Amino acid sequence: MIQAVVFDWAGTTVDYGSQAPIIAFKQAFAHFDIHIPTAEIRLDLGLDKLTHVKKMLANPAIQAKWLAKHPETPIETAVTEIYTEFQRRITAVLAETAQLKQGVKELVTYLEANQISYGSTTGYTQSMLDRILPLAAKQGYRPQANVTSEQTNGVGRPHAAMLLAAIKQLGVTEPRNVIKVGDTVNDILEGKAAHAISVGVVEGGNLIGLSQGEFDQLTIAEQNELRNKAAEELEAAGADYVVNQLSELIKLIPAINEAATQPQVETAPLLLTPGPLTTSRTVKEQMLVDHGTWDDEYKEDTQQVRAALVKLANASKKTYTAVLMQGSGTFAVESTIGTAVPKQGATLMIAINGAYGQRMAQIADYLGINHVDVVFDEDEVTGLEKIMDKLAAHPEVTHFAMVHCETTTGILNPIETLIPKIHAMGIVTIVDAMSSFGGIPINVEALGIDYLISSSNKCIQGVPGFGLVIAKRQTIDQTAGNARSLALDLYDQYQCFEVHDGKWRFTSPTHVVYAFLQALKELAAEGGVPARNRRYAHNEKTLRQGMMTLGYQPVIDEAVQSPIITSFRYPSKDFNFQKFYNYLKEKGFIIYPGKVSTIDSFRIGNIGQVFNDDMVRLLALIKQYSVVEV
Ligand SMILES: *Cc1c(COP(=O)(O)O)cnc(C)c1O
């Protein structure tokens, strides 16, 4: 709410066209036989007058004029002499130009009626101001606090000091509840510097720089041109609002007050990216409270999260456990690989058909783990036959890792066919189900998966901060001492949770855990994983079909397409993804660039707090874009 208004003087509340300083400056210079063009003086109006004189005399052209006329007087002395002369002249001029501008009296009446206090700051000195104040008071304008730079140790505009002093004297604590009004760029800067609301006034101000008589003689078109030019300059300086006349504030103030009471509209764009993704407001709200990690309640909440995850995996808590690991999803993958695979006598086979399979191979390289890669094309699933052939050729394989939904393309790999067969061979199985867990039902226990990995910021719809591993107890119990890293020791992390009833090793992402707990509740309220899967699948179907109608071809065959994320080929060779991205971003949707190495493509995610309506809106926008661009 606006509590106070602080005005400038010349050109704002009195002295139409800000004539007084111009006349006095001209007279002061003329006294020394120097003629200064008006435009030159107007350039720095609004500064305190001594600074203004110094600034003019720093101008080489003016210096040259001075030295030509007064070769024996140095510039520093000239500053003092001209300033003294200016002070003498302005006193007389002020009295002649102290008439209130149009609209001031109405505005002041409004302010008084609404208990809004008002004051002034000025580039004039105290003695000049003392001359004006009674003249203004006689006309009904009596600002309650009046500050010159003599009250702020000589610090004037464009700094905030004078305005902050005036605000304080007016008894207001928050500068954002104050409007600063002025006609010069320095006024606007002063308001911005103090974090007040800066309002520029155009008519009768310095930027137009004409007397009332001169202005009135112009044609309407000429007047408008001058107004627009002045308004542009004030806006360029950062003015929050620009008005023609002060009386317009009578409408502006209630409008500002009303806007302040409106709830903030949701302007955040929708993330159609598969993690981080769009979360619900209620999930985000959980992060407004800070929690300690030693708290019993927090430990219980962590246990609740772990138990819920085992349940989501369709596993029994007797046979399975859930281990949470600080960091992004990759930290949990690295932690699992680095802890599951023993340091001696072990070989890891990795099925690869995209960037996340590749990343597991890279992790194995970093950790010095023997690995055999089975590589597929990016638009081909990790098929049984090729893997079985490779396993037959590599009897030394003890561990097997694969990605469920390969987020690189959105292809869904057949864990149901592969895992039970590989598990039956006595091989430990690791599934990166990062982007699918919570969005696609997975029977971890029935399939015999030893480790299933996901993270807080994918289909469970939490915020980023930790990874999670659903592990078969019998398997993880045998991994003590395997880890190649202290922080990423999955076994040790598991033991700490077990032995200390939900205590995290090292600082835990408390806010993320609370948000995640809420996300789990919302998943249950939606109807669990099957219901969420239906929503995502609906989103995907709408998107895929709609895009095809618009001429965009999916990269992945429908039979093996996941409901998580969909890749589309560029519609033409010269398709500009950045432009397309920027267009959608401006309209409120963030999409993903492609990750397929051999095909120019982009991706659109179907997961998160995103509904069929959103997809319909997105398609309408893409249709508009396509009409113009494709
Ligand atoms: C998101 C994701 C990851 C983890 O990526 P981070 O950036 O480390 O969170 C791993 N695998 C798959 C399949 C993913 O989709």
PDBQT file of the ligand as one rigid body, heavy atoms in Angstrom, charges set to zero:
ROOT
HETATM    1  C1  LIG A 701      17.312 -38.930 -15.466  1.00  0.00    +0.000 C 
HETATM    2  C2  LIG A 701      17.971 -40.203 -15.724  1.00  0.00    +0.000 A 
HETATM    3  C3  LIG A 701      19.163 -40.568 -15.060  1.00  0.00    +0.000 A 
HETATM    4  C4  LIG A 701      19.841 -39.710 -14.052  1.00  0.00    +0.000 C 
HETATM    5  O1  LIG A 701      20.221 -38.474 -14.507  1.00  0.00    +0.000 OA
HETATM    6  P1  LIG A 701      20.636 -37.334 -13.463  1.00  0.00    +0.000 P 
HETATM    7  O2  LIG A 701      20.849 -36.166 -14.338  1.00  0.00    +0.000 OA
HETATM    8  O3  LIG A 701      21.864 -37.768 -12.780  1.00  0.00    +0.000 OA
HETATM    9  O4  LIG A 701      19.493 -37.191 -12.504  1.00  0.00    +0.000 OA
HETATM   10  C5  LIG A 701      19.671 -41.816 -15.286  1.00  0.00    +0.000 A 
HETATM   11  N1  LIG A 701      19.069 -42.646 -16.142  1.00  0.00    +0.000 NA
HETATM   12  C6  LIG A 701      17.945 -42.344 -16.800  1.00  0.00    +0.000 A 
HETATM   13  C7  LIG A 701      17.323 -43.351 -17.715  1.00  0.00    +0.000 C 
HETATM   14  C8  LIG A 701      17.362 -41.107 -16.618  1.00  0.00    +0.000 A 
HETATM   15  O5  LIG A 701      16.239 -40.789 -17.276  1.00  0.00    +0.000 OA
ENDROOT
TORSDOF 0
